[in-house]
Amino acid sequence: NRMALADAYLDAGQVDKAIDLYENSLTGTFVGNEQGNMQLIIAYFEKRRFEDLINTAKKIYHLPQFVRSRAHMLYAISLGYTNDNEAAEKEFAFMKGRFSNYESRYHYGMFLKRSMRTDEAKKIFMEMLNEASHLSSNEKRNNRVWLNHAKEELKAIVPVN
């Protein structure tokens, strides 16, 4: 019940209350609870508590569900914000795949851009946009936000004359 209440707090934007409940609930036999830790990672990211997020992610990193989760992407972003660029790049590269993971690929491009590696960021954004023409209408709709962000970033990197 406490985890469900924490989820409700997180959904309602009451992140501090959610964090308190998650932290107090993830003890004893529940310390490795996958769902609770993934939600706690999301809450930590909202509060920019990157070190706490990284420590929490390490508890569930070995789980197969973590690899394809949003929590994994937030873990990679947090590694970049804590200047562990080598580890961040490794995680982003692990998530990179054609015709998938548009949100994490966008964030990988932004990581590269922040690292002053604009040519590599440009390549990622271009790959995303080139793939868009091969997506079904449903896939385009589901990834529209990330494709639009990639288009905007590409324009910022390569200004139109």
N, C-alpha and C positions, 0 to 999 in steps of 0.2 A: 504493500500500500504506500509506503514511503517513497518508493521509486516512482510509482505512478503519480504521486503528488509532485515530486521533483520534475517529472516530465511535463506536467501541467504548468508548473511555474516557469519552466524553460520556454514552453510554447507561448506563454503569456508575457514573456519579456522580463520576468522577475528573476533574472539570472543569479543574483546573489543568494536568494532564497533557495534556488535550485541547487547551486553549488553546495550550500550548507547541508541540504538533505542528502545529496549524492555522497558527499564526504563522510557523513555520519552513517550512511547505509552500507557503504562499501568497506565493511570491516569483517573480521572473522572469516567465516566460510564464504562470504560474498565479496571478498577483496578482489577476486579475479572475475567477477561478473562482467561478461562481455558487453552486454547492452548498457548496463549502468556506467561502465567506464567509457564507452563510446559517447554516451550523452554528456558525461562529465568533460570529456575532451572538447565537445562542441561548446559547452558553457565556458570552459577556460578560454577558448579562442575568442568568444564574445567579449570577455574581460581582458583580453590580451595578456593572459597569465601563461606565457609561452613555456617557461621552465616547468611549471606544474603540469601543463599539457604534455610535454615531452616525457616527464617521469611517469605519468599515467599511461601514455601510449606504450611505453616499454613493458608494462605489465601484461598487455594483451597483444603485443607485436607478433608473437609466435602463432596466434590463432589464424586459421585460413580465412575467416570472414573479414579480418582486419585489412587484408590486402586490397579488397575491392570496396572498401568503405570510405565514406566521407571523412571519417576520423583519420584515416591514413593520409589523405590529402592535407588535412589541417596539420597533421604531424610534420609533413614535409615543409609546408609553409612556415611553421613555427621554427623548424631547424634553420631556415633561411633568416628569419628575424633575429635569431640568437647568434648569428654569424657562424654557424656550423655549415658553411656553404658546401663543403664536400659531401657531408651526409645528406643535406637537402637535395643536392643534385642527384645523388644515388637513388633517393626515394622517388623523386620526380621521374627519373629515367625508367625506373621500375614500373611506374604506372602508365608510361607513355605507350600508346598503341594506336594503330590506324583505325579510323572509323569508330572510335570510342573514347571515353574519358575526356570529353571536351572541356569540362570544368577544370580538371587537374592539368590538362595541357595548357589551358589559358594561364593558369597560375604559374606553371613552369615557364612560360614565355615571359611573364611579368618578373619572375625571379631572375631570369637571364637579363632582362632589360635593366633591372635594378643593379645587376652586377656589371653593367656597362658592356654586355655582350649582345649588342643590338642585332648583329647579323644572325646570330643563332636564334634570337627571339623572333626576328622577322621570318626566318625559315619555319618556325613552329606555327606562327599565325597564318602564313601562306598555305602550309599543309592543311591546316584546319579548314580554311576557306575553299581550297581546291577540292577537298573531300565533300563539302556541302552539296555540290551539284550531283553527287551520287547517292545522297541520302533520300530515304522515303519522306513523304510529306510529314508523317508522324515524327520521324526522327529529327527532321529539321525543326519542327515546332518544339520538341522537347529540348533541343540544344540551341534554340534561337538566341537566347541571352548571351551564351558564351561565344557563339559565332559573331554576333554583333559587336561584342567587346573586342574580339580578335580583329575585326574589320577596323574599329576605331583606333586600336593600338597600331595597326599596320599603317594607317593614314598618318598617325603621329610620327612614326619612324621614317616613313617615306612620304613626305609632303607632296601633294598634288599641285603642279604649277598652273 
